[in-house]
């Protein structure tokens, strides 16, 4: 923390700036941290009531099972009160390593997105440039995962999904 405070002091000597504390929101997404677990969550709410209804058939690669249905009367009663869109949640996980490739010193990025526990997209590849720190490698990975989340949110907005959280793997 002393290093960060020293950096802020040096930056404020050169630039006009104000410390607003930890980021709480970026690009319309709420930021929450759990430093003890090492997670950073980005959450974007999507309000179904603000959308226009459209009929959209389920994509061919989605396979539904009876196991996903409510089994008890209590579960059925609960589901009767839950709007469909709020029951379908996109969840993303992202991670990166620093300099994992021995030959090029490039870091690896990876993400996976699931809806209702089913994988809908994933990626794992070397980053395009060499990262100088684990933080930089993580930011690059989060940026790639964020692009994928935007693609999912644009698609899901047309079928009224809830688009929510990105979780950094420990």
N, C-alpha and C positions, 0 to 999 in steps of 0.2 A: 504494500500500500504506500510505503514511503516513496518508492520509485514512481508510482503514478502521480502522487502529489508533487514530486519534484518536476516531473514532466509538465504537469498543468502550470506550475509556476513559471517554467521556462517558456512555454507557449504563450502565456498571458503577457510576458514581457515583450514579445514580438508582435502578437496579434491582439486585437480587441476581442475579448471573449468573456463569457459568463458561464460558470459551472452550474448546470441545472440538475446535477445529481444523476443517479442511474437512469437510463432510458426506460420509459414506461410504455412507449408506443412508437411504431415506425410503419409508415405506409399503410395506416389504418389497421394494423395488427397490434394487439396488446402483447407486451413482453412480460413474462414472469420467469424468475430464476429460483433455483434451489441449489445454492452453492454447496451444501453438504452432500448432495447427490451428484452435482456436476451437470445439471440440466438447465437448458434454456428453452422455454416454451413460447411459441408465437401462436396467437389465437385470433382468428378473424371470424366474427359473427356474420351470419348471412340471414337476413330476415325474410322468411317465406311470405309473410303478409304483404311485403312490398313488391312481390313478383306477379307477373301475369301467368295464369295457368296455361300449360301446354301439355299435350299428350305426347309422350315419348316412349317408345318401346325399349325394353331392356336390351343392352348390347349382347351379341351372341356369346361373348367370352364369359359372361356372368352365368354361373350355375347355382341354382337355388336348391335347397334341401329341406325336407320336413324337420330336420334337426335344428334348423334356424327358427322354427316357429315356437310361439309360447306353448308351454306344456301344461301348466297348472292354471286353474281358474283365476288365481291371483295374477299370474303373468298376463293372461288374456285381458283381464279387467284393466291392468296397468297399460297395456298396449292400446286398448281402446281409447285411452285418454291422450296418447302420444301421437302428434301429427307425423305422418309418414316421413316427411323430410327431416325431422329432427331425430329420427331413428337411424338414419343413414349418415354415417360420419366418415369423412376422409381423414386419415391419420398418416402423418409422414414421419419417418425416422431418417436421420442423416448422421454421417460420421466421416472423419478424415484421419489420415496418419501424416506424420511429417517425414518426408524423404524416404518413404518406404521402398522405392525402386532403387536398388543398389547401383545400377548402371547409370541412370540419369539423375538421381537424387530428387526426382519428382515425387510429390505426395499423391496418394490415392484418395479419391472422393467416392462416396457411395450414398445412395438414398433408396428408400423403399416406401411406397404409398399403399395403404390398404383401405378398403371400404368394408366395414362389417367384418374385419378380420381376414378378408380375401385380398391377396396382392393384386393391384391393378396396374402398377408400374414400378420399375426399379432400374438402377444404373450403378455400375461400378467401373471406374476407369481412372487412368492417371490424369492428373491435372495438367493443363496446357503449359504451365510455367513452374519454375522452382520456387517454392515458398520459403521465406526466410525465418518463419516462426510457426509454431503450432497454431497460434491464433490466426495467422494469415491463411494457413491451410484450411482451418475450420470455416473461416469467412468465405473462402472460395467454394467450399463444399455447400455451405448454407445458401450461397447465391445460386448455385446450380439447382439445388433442391427447391429454392424459392421460385425459380423459373418454371419448374415442373408443377409446383403448386398453383401458379397463376394459370397454366394451361388447364389443370384440373378444375380450378374455380370457374374459368370461363365456360368450360363444358358443363360443369355441374350447375351453374347458374341457370342454364336453359332447362334443367330438369329439377330444379329446386332442392339441391342437396345442401347440407350444412357443411361448410368448409372451415376446419378448425385449427389443429395444432401440429406443430413440427417439433419433434423431440430429438435432442442430441443424444446419441448412444454413449453410455459411460465408457 
